[in-house]
């Protein structure tokens, strides 16, 4: 998740390969905002550019990170 941390600091958009959620498996363009812990898990808060909405993504379901 080091690439995600860098994107948070630089306020850069990236693509995450995410396994689950309302859009199914596959790459999603996001602008990551912050990590947080809840329900015993690590989460990523990010703006999802598919929905143009702020969403939460479980970090254990992020399978890859790519430049946007």
MODELLER restraints for C-alpha pairs under 7 A, 6 or more apart:
rsr = mdl.restraints
at = mdl.atoms
rsr.add(forms.Gaussian(group=physical.xy_distance, feature=features.Distance(at['CA:3:A'], at['CA:65:A']), mean=6.92, stdev=0.5))
rsr.add(forms.Gaussian(group=physical.xy_distance, feature=features.Distance(at['CA:4:A'], at['CA:32:A']), mean=6.92, stdev=0.5))
rsr.add(forms.Gaussian(group=physical.xy_distance, feature=features.Distance(at['CA:7:A'], at['CA:13:A']), mean=6.79, stdev=0.5))
rsr.add(forms.Gaussian(group=physical.xy_distance, feature=features.Distance(at['CA:7:A'], at['CA:32:A']), mean=6.63, stdev=0.5))
rsr.add(forms.Gaussian(group=physical.xy_distance, feature=features.Distance(at['CA:8:A'], at['CA:32:A']), mean=5.40, stdev=0.5))
rsr.add(forms.Gaussian(group=physical.xy_distance, feature=features.Distance(at['CA:8:A'], at['CA:33:A']), mean=5.55, stdev=0.5))
rsr.add(forms.Gaussian(group=physical.xy_distance, feature=features.Distance(at['CA:8:A'], at['CA:34:A']), mean=6.54, stdev=0.5))
rsr.add(forms.Gaussian(group=physical.xy_distance, feature=features.Distance(at['CA:11:A'], at['CA:31:A']), mean=6.95, stdev=0.5))
rsr.add(forms.Gaussian(group=physical.xy_distance, feature=features.Distance(at['CA:12:A'], at['CA:31:A']), mean=6.08, stdev=0.5))
rsr.add(forms.Gaussian(group=physical.xy_distance, feature=features.Distance(at['CA:13:A'], at['CA:29:A']), mean=6.85, stdev=0.5))
rsr.add(forms.Gaussian(group=physical.xy_distance, feature=features.Distance(at['CA:13:A'], at['CA:30:A']), mean=5.53, stdev=0.5))
rsr.add(forms.Gaussian(group=physical.xy_distance, feature=features.Distance(at['CA:13:A'], at['CA:31:A']), mean=4.24, stdev=0.5))
rsr.add(forms.Gaussian(group=physical.xy_distance, feature=features.Distance(at['CA:13:A'], at['CA:68:A']), mean=5.91, stdev=0.5))
rsr.add(forms.Gaussian(group=physical.xy_distance, feature=features.Distance(at['CA:14:A'], at['CA:29:A']), mean=5.72, stdev=0.5))
rsr.add(forms.Gaussian(group=physical.xy_distance, feature=features.Distance(at['CA:14:A'], at['CA:30:A']), mean=5.58, stdev=0.5))
rsr.add(forms.Gaussian(group=physical.xy_distance, feature=features.Distance(at['CA:14:A'], at['CA:31:A']), mean=6.21, stdev=0.5))
rsr.add(forms.Gaussian(group=physical.xy_distance, feature=features.Distance(at['CA:14:A'], at['CA:66:A']), mean=5.96, stdev=0.5))
rsr.add(forms.Gaussian(group=physical.xy_distance, feature=features.Distance(at['CA:14:A'], at['CA:67:A']), mean=4.81, stdev=0.5))
rsr.add(forms.Gaussian(group=physical.xy_distance, feature=features.Distance(at['CA:14:A'], at['CA:68:A']), mean=4.28, stdev=0.5))
rsr.add(forms.Gaussian(group=physical.xy_distance, feature=features.Distance(at['CA:15:A'], at['CA:27:A']), mean=5.94, stdev=0.5))
rsr.add(forms.Gaussian(group=physical.xy_distance, feature=features.Distance(at['CA:15:A'], at['CA:28:A']), mean=5.17, stdev=0.5))
rsr.add(forms.Gaussian(group=physical.xy_distance, feature=features.Distance(at['CA:15:A'], at['CA:29:A']), mean=4.31, stdev=0.5))
rsr.add(forms.Gaussian(group=physical.xy_distance, feature=features.Distance(at['CA:15:A'], at['CA:30:A']), mean=5.94, stdev=0.5))
rsr.add(forms.Gaussian(group=physical.xy_distance, feature=features.Distance(at['CA:15:A'], at['CA:65:A']), mean=5.77, stdev=0.5))
rsr.add(forms.Gaussian(group=physical.xy_distance, feature=features.Distance(at['CA:15:A'], at['CA:66:A']), mean=5.04, stdev=0.5))
rsr.add(forms.Gaussian(group=physical.xy_distance, feature=features.Distance(at['CA:15:A'], at['CA:67:A']), mean=5.92, stdev=0.5))
rsr.add(forms.Gaussian(group=physical.xy_distance, feature=features.Distance(at['CA:15:A'], at['CA:68:A']), mean=5.21, stdev=0.5))
rsr.add(forms.Gaussian(group=physical.xy_distance, feature=features.Distance(at['CA:16:A'], at['CA:27:A']), mean=5.39, stdev=0.5))
rsr.add(forms.Gaussian(group=physical.xy_distance, feature=features.Distance(at['CA:16:A'], at['CA:28:A']), mean=5.34, stdev=0.5))
rsr.add(forms.Gaussian(group=physical.xy_distance, feature=features.Distance(at['CA:16:A'], at['CA:29:A']), mean=6.55, stdev=0.5))
rsr.add(forms.Gaussian(group=physical.xy_distance, feature=features.Distance(at['CA:16:A'], at['CA:62:A']), mean=6.50, stdev=0.5))
rsr.add(forms.Gaussian(group=physical.xy_distance, feature=features.Distance(at['CA:16:A'], at['CA:64:A']), mean=5.68, stdev=0.5))
rsr.add(forms.Gaussian(group=physical.xy_distance, feature=features.Distance(at['CA:16:A'], at['CA:65:A']), mean=4.56, stdev=0.5))
rsr.add(forms.Gaussian(group=physical.xy_distance, feature=features.Distance(at['CA:16:A'], at['CA:66:A']), mean=6.30, stdev=0.5))
rsr.add(forms.Gaussian(group=physical.xy_distance, feature=features.Distance(at['CA:17:A'], at['CA:26:A']), mean=5.27, stdev=0.5))
rsr.add(forms.Gaussian(group=physical.xy_distance, feature=features.Distance(at['CA:17:A'], at['CA:27:A']), mean=4.23, stdev=0.5))
rsr.add(forms.Gaussian(group=physical.xy_distance, feature=features.Distance(at['CA:17:A'], at['CA:28:A']), mean=6.35, stdev=0.5))
rsr.add(forms.Gaussian(group=physical.xy_distance, feature=features.Distance(at['CA:17:A'], at['CA:62:A']), mean=5.78, stdev=0.5))
rsr.add(forms.Gaussian(group=physical.xy_distance, feature=features.Distance(at['CA:17:A'], at['CA:63:A']), mean=5.23, stdev=0.5))
rsr.add(forms.Gaussian(group=physical.xy_distance, feature=features.Distance(at['CA:17:A'], at['CA:64:A']), mean=4.85, stdev=0.5))
rsr.add(forms.Gaussian(group=physical.xy_distance, feature=features.Distance(at['CA:17:A'], at['CA:65:A']), mean=6.22, stdev=0.5))
rsr.add(forms.Gaussian(group=physical.xy_distance, feature=features.Distance(at['CA:18:A'], at['CA:25:A']), mean=5.59, stdev=0.5))
rsr.add(forms.Gaussian(group=physical.xy_distance, feature=features.Distance(at['CA:18:A'], at['CA:26:A']), mean=5.67, stdev=0.5))
rsr.add(forms.Gaussian(group=physical.xy_distance, feature=features.Distance(at['CA:18:A'], at['CA:27:A']), mean=6.25, stdev=0.5))
rsr.add(forms.Gaussian(group=physical.xy_distance, feature=features.Distance(at['CA:18:A'], at['CA:61:A']), mean=5.73, stdev=0.5))
rsr.add(forms.Gaussian(group=physical.xy_distance, feature=features.Distance(at['CA:18:A'], at['CA:62:A']), mean=4.62, stdev=0.5))
rsr.add(forms.Gaussian(group=physical.xy_distance, feature=features.Distance(at['CA:18:A'], at['CA:63:A']), mean=5.79, stdev=0.5))
rsr.add(forms.Gaussian(group=physical.xy_distance, feature=features.Distance(at['CA:19:A'], at['CA:25:A']), mean=4.49, stdev=0.5))
rsr.add(forms.Gaussian(group=physical.xy_distance, feature=features.Distance(at['CA:19:A'], at['CA:26:A']), mean=6.76, stdev=0.5))
rsr.add(forms.Gaussian(group=physical.xy_distance, feature=features.Distance(at['CA:19:A'], at['CA:61:A']), mean=5.21, stdev=0.5))
rsr.add(forms.Gaussian(group=physical.xy_distance, feature=features.Distance(at['CA:19:A'], at['CA:62:A']), mean=6.42, stdev=0.5))
rsr.add(forms.Gaussian(group=physical.xy_distance, feature=features.Distance(at['CA:19:A'], at['CA:63:A']), mean=6.86, stdev=0.5))
rsr.add(forms.Gaussian(group=physical.xy_distance, feature=features.Distance(at['CA:20:A'], at['CA:61:A']), mean=6.99, stdev=0.5))
rsr.add(forms.Gaussian(group=physical.xy_distance, feature=features.Distance(at['CA:29:A'], at['CA:48:A']), mean=6.26, stdev=0.5))
rsr.add(forms.Gaussian(group=physical.xy_distance, feature=features.Distance(at['CA:29:A'], at['CA:49:A']), mean=5.49, stdev=0.5))
rsr.add(forms.Gaussian(group=physical.xy_distance, feature=features.Distance(at['CA:29:A'], at['CA:50:A']), mean=6.85, stdev=0.5))
rsr.add(forms.Gaussian(group=physical.xy_distance, feature=features.Distance(at['CA:29:A'], at['CA:68:A']), mean=6.53, stdev=0.5))
rsr.add(forms.Gaussian(group=physical.xy_distance, feature=features.Distance(at['CA:30:A'], at['CA:46:A']), mean=6.07, stdev=0.5))
rsr.add(forms.Gaussian(group=physical.xy_distance, feature=features.Distance(at['CA:30:A'], at['CA:47:A']), mean=5.34, stdev=0.5))
rsr.add(forms.Gaussian(group=physical.xy_distance, feature=features.Distance(at['CA:30:A'], at['CA:48:A']), mean=4.55, stdev=0.5))
rsr.add(forms.Gaussian(group=physical.xy_distance, feature=features.Distance(at['CA:30:A'], at['CA:49:A']), mean=5.51, stdev=0.5))
rsr.add(forms.Gaussian(group=physical.xy_distance, feature=features.Distance(at['CA:31:A'], at['CA:46:A']), mean=5.38, stdev=0.5))
rsr.add(forms.Gaussian(group=physical.xy_distance, feature=features.Distance(at['CA:31:A'], at['CA:47:A']), mean=5.07, stdev=0.5))
rsr.add(forms.Gaussian(group=physical.xy_distance, feature=features.Distance(at['CA:31:A'], at['CA:48:A']), mean=6.78, stdev=0.5))
rsr.add(forms.Gaussian(group=physical.xy_distance, feature=features.Distance(at['CA:32:A'], at['CA:44:A']), mean=6.99, stdev=0.5))
rsr.add(forms.Gaussian(group=physical.xy_distance, feature=features.Distance(at['CA:32:A'], at['CA:45:A']), mean=6.17, stdev=0.5))
rsr.add(forms.Gaussian(group=physical.xy_distance, feature=features.Distance(at['CA:32:A'], at['CA:46:A']), mean=4.07, stdev=0.5))
rsr.add(forms.Gaussian(group=physical.xy_distance, feature=features.Distance(at['CA:32:A'], at['CA:47:A']), mean=6.36, stdev=0.5))
rsr.add(forms.Gaussian(group=physical.xy_distance, feature=features.Distance(at['CA:33:A'], at['CA:45:A']), mean=5.48, stdev=0.5))
rsr.add(forms.Gaussian(group=physical.xy_distance, feature=features.Distance(at['CA:33:A'], at['CA:46:A']), mean=4.99, stdev=0.5))
rsr.add(forms.Gaussian(group=physical.xy_distance, feature=features.Distance(at['CA:34:A'], at['CA:44:A']), mean=5.91, stdev=0.5))
rsr.add(forms.Gaussian(group=physical.xy_distance, feature=features.Distance(at['CA:34:A'], at['CA:45:A']), mean=5.34, stdev=0.5))
rsr.add(forms.Gaussian(group=physical.xy_distance, feature=features.Distance(at['CA:35:A'], at['CA:42:A']), mean=6.88, stdev=0.5))
rsr.add(forms.Gaussian(group=physical.xy_distance, feature=features.Distance(at['CA:35:A'], at['CA:43:A']), mean=5.57, stdev=0.5))
rsr.add(forms.Gaussian(group=physical.xy_distance, feature=features.Distance(at['CA:35:A'], at['CA:44:A']), mean=4.56, stdev=0.5))
rsr.add(forms.Gaussian(group=physical.xy_distance, feature=features.Distance(at['CA:35:A'], at['CA:45:A']), mean=6.15, stdev=0.5))
rsr.add(forms.Gaussian(group=physical.xy_distance, feature=features.Distance(at['CA:36:A'], at['CA:42:A']), mean=5.85, stdev=0.5))
rsr.add(forms.Gaussian(group=physical.xy_distance, feature=features.Distance(at['CA:36:A'], at['CA:43:A']), mean=5.29, stdev=0.5))
rsr.add(forms.Gaussian(group=physical.xy_distance, feature=features.Distance(at['CA:36:A'], at['CA:44:A']), mean=6.45, stdev=0.5))
rsr.add(forms.Gaussian(group=physical.xy_distance, feature=features.Distance(at['CA:37:A'], at['CA:43:A']), mean=5.94, stdev=0.5))
rsr.add(forms.Gaussian(group=physical.xy_distance, feature=features.Distance(at['CA:42:A'], at['CA:58:A']), mean=6.32, stdev=0.5))
rsr.add(forms.Gaussian(group=physical.xy_distance, feature=features.Distance(at['CA:42:A'], at['CA:59:A']), mean=5.69, stdev=0.5))
rsr.add(forms.Gaussian(group=physical.xy_distance, feature=features.Distance(at['CA:43:A'], at['CA:56:A']), mean=6.37, stdev=0.5))
rsr.add(forms.Gaussian(group=physical.xy_distance, feature=features.Distance(at['CA:43:A'], at['CA:57:A']), mean=5.54, stdev=0.5))
rsr.add(forms.Gaussian(group=physical.xy_distance, feature=features.Distance(at['CA:43:A'], at['CA:58:A']), mean=4.53, stdev=0.5))
rsr.add(forms.Gaussian(group=physical.xy_distance, feature=features.Distance(at['CA:43:A'], at['CA:59:A']), mean=5.20, stdev=0.5))
rsr.add(forms.Gaussian(group=physical.xy_distance, feature=features.Distance(at['CA:44:A'], at['CA:56:A']), mean=5.54, stdev=0.5))
rsr.add(forms.Gaussian(group=physical.xy_distance, feature=features.Distance(at['CA:44:A'], at['CA:57:A']), mean=5.05, stdev=0.5))
rsr.add(forms.Gaussian(group=physical.xy_distance, feature=features.Distance(at['CA:44:A'], at['CA:58:A']), mean=6.30, stdev=0.5))
rsr.add(forms.Gaussian(group=physical.xy_distance, feature=features.Distance(at['CA:44:A'], at['CA:59:A']), mean=6.24, stdev=0.5))
rsr.add(forms.Gaussian(group=physical.xy_distance, feature=features.Distance(at['CA:45:A'], at['CA:54:A']), mean=7.00, stdev=0.5))
rsr.add(forms.Gaussian(group=physical.xy_distance, feature=features.Distance(at['CA:45:A'], at['CA:55:A']), mean=5.80, stdev=0.5))
rsr.add(forms.Gaussian(group=physical.xy_distance, feature=features.Distance(at['CA:45:A'], at['CA:56:A']), mean=4.55, stdev=0.5))
rsr.add(forms.Gaussian(group=physical.xy_distance, feature=features.Distance(at['CA:45:A'], at['CA:57:A']), mean=6.45, stdev=0.5))
rsr.add(forms.Gaussian(group=physical.xy_distance, feature=features.Distance(at['CA:46:A'], at['CA:54:A']), mean=5.54, stdev=0.5))
rsr.add(forms.Gaussian(group=physical.xy_distance, feature=features.Distance(at['CA:46:A'], at['CA:55:A']), mean=5.58, stdev=0.5))
rsr.add(forms.Gaussian(group=physical.xy_distance, feature=features.Distance(at['CA:46:A'], at['CA:56:A']), mean=6.37, stdev=0.5))
rsr.add(forms.Gaussian(group=physical.xy_distance, feature=features.Distance(at['CA:47:A'], at['CA:53:A']), mean=5.50, stdev=0.5))
rsr.add(forms.Gaussian(group=physical.xy_distance, feature=features.Distance(at['CA:47:A'], at['CA:54:A']), mean=4.19, stdev=0.5))
rsr.add(forms.Gaussian(group=physical.xy_distance, feature=features.Distance(at['CA:47:A'], at['CA:55:A']), mean=6.09, stdev=0.5))
rsr.add(forms.Gaussian(group=physical.xy_distance, feature=features.Distance(at['CA:48:A'], at['CA:54:A']), mean=6.00, stdev=0.5))
rsr.add(forms.Gaussian(group=physical.xy_distance, feature=features.Distance(at['CA:48:A'], at['CA:55:A']), mean=6.43, stdev=0.5))
